[in-house]
Amino acid sequence: MKILKNYLYNVSYNLLAILLPIFTVPYIARVLNPYEVGINSATNSVITYFLLAGTLGITTYGNREIATKRDNPRERSQTFWEIEFLQISTILLAYLAFIVYLMAFQKQFRIYFFYQSFFIVAGLFDVSWFFMGMEDFKKTVVRNMLVKIISAGLIFTLVKSTADLGIYILILSLSQLFGNLTLWSYLMHLVTKPDFKHLKPWRHLKPSIALFIPQVAIMIYVSLNKTMLWKLDSVTAAGFYDYSDKITKIALSIVTSLGTVLLPHMSNLYGKKQFDKIKEYLVNSAAIMLFLAFALAFGICGISHSFVLKFLTAKFAPVAELIVLESPVLIMIALSNLIGNQYLLPLRRTKQYTQSVTLGAITNIILNVPAILLFGVKGSMVVTVISETVVTGFQLWVIRHDLKITLLFKGCYKYLFAGILMFIVVFSLDHYFVPSYPHIVLEVLIGAIVYFAVNFALRSPAFKLALTFLKNHRKTN
């Protein structure tokens, strides 16, 4: 029940993360041009490198370590302070490196880079990993919701023209800093004062670096794509890529919420050596995540044309085709999140996880330059899909002896069939209707009805799992 509760907290936040952009993204698309959106995307992608270097792999490592020590208040406090002092040290070094980079190597967009740098400062105070390890998702969700709502209100109030790009970036970065600071008020009730004599923060450096390497690899085919598009194509191309990726990743967040919730829970089960329970959760999680991934992948393909025209305006029309090209990523990342975050990382198989994302990053680097030079932003998007497929394929190969892979894909053809039928219906409606918000909502509702109806008729694994849950819930009540 705790897992369900935490999952619902995460889903509720992700729903807010979906609903707010319905208002803010169209507003920004109308106030700022693709060029200004591209500046934000390109400068933020560079800031991500320094933030990632500063946080190392602490978000995942800290989550995992707190999860294994949460039942011992003394060890929990000791571990928290050691990891936090390590984080402060590395982020300060990263910010110093950023200042050197800004002064010595970056003349273009310098003021925007400085505004973006508050994201790095915010990392100093990010203790969300502690609450995730405690499986207390309520606090991080409330914090995230607060940040989203405040930043949305400020955007509507203060961002009025292309001249306000700097204000827009400051709103995003400073609201993140404010949100991270709010968590510290809750923290004081869960940890004791640090015992400086016995703190050994540097003992966490090596294991966190082990998790840092896969994060660097992931960054290569997320942030580096935008930087490469900026340098090899144009700032506008980076903006188109960014908006397509944002829309796709909003949908993806609904799927990967379960992975976020289950990582600390799986780590706790691993600590108790309950391996059969881990595999049971993994199979059930696969049913739910693939059910959602297929629905969202085919769904956003179906509505992409009218959605982009209405949501972003004709200025961003190329984004519609990019969304279709990127949609397979929803299924690939659902699987890699399932295997990586819910199995390999909790079971301390960091090396194999690192190998998978590193292989994806190498694939991305090798293919991206020629793809961008030959096909522009479309080529980069196709390479993104190929890279994610390589990651997922390698992870499936790695766990082939641990459990029957077919168990993860049981009934998968039913989701595929339901998705194709839904796409045909929605795509037909999308090209029949004049683009409008009521028509888009109608298309989504009809598509959902078709998808659920087909899953019901075929008795898909996710449908059976939902029935079992409801029956058990009724018995307990």
Buried (B, 14 or more C-beta within 10 A) or exposed (E): EEBEEBBBBBBBBBBBBBEBBEEBBBBBBEBBBBBBBBBBBBBBBBBBBBBBBBBBBBBBBBBBBBBBBBEEEEBBBBBBBBBBBBBBBBBBEBBEBBEEBBEEEEEEBEEBBBBBBBBBBBBBBBBBBBBBBBBBBBBBBBBBBBBBEBBBEBBBEEBEEEEBBBBBBBBBBBBBBBBBBBBEEBBEEBBEEBEEEEBEBEEBBEBBBBBBBBBBBBBBBBBBBBBBBBEBBBBBBBBBBBBBBBBBBBBBBBBBBBBBBBBBBBBBBBBEEBEEBBBEBBBBBBBBBBBBBBBBBBBBBBBBBBBBBBBBEEBBEBBBBBBBBBBBBBBBBBBBBBBBBBBBBBBEBBEBBBBBBBBBBBBBBEBBBEBBEEBBBBBBBBBBBBBBBBBBBBBBEBBEEBBEEEEBBBBBEBBBBBBEBBBEBBBEBBEEBEBEEEBBEBBBEBBBEBBBEBBEEBEBBBBEBBEEEEEEEEEEE
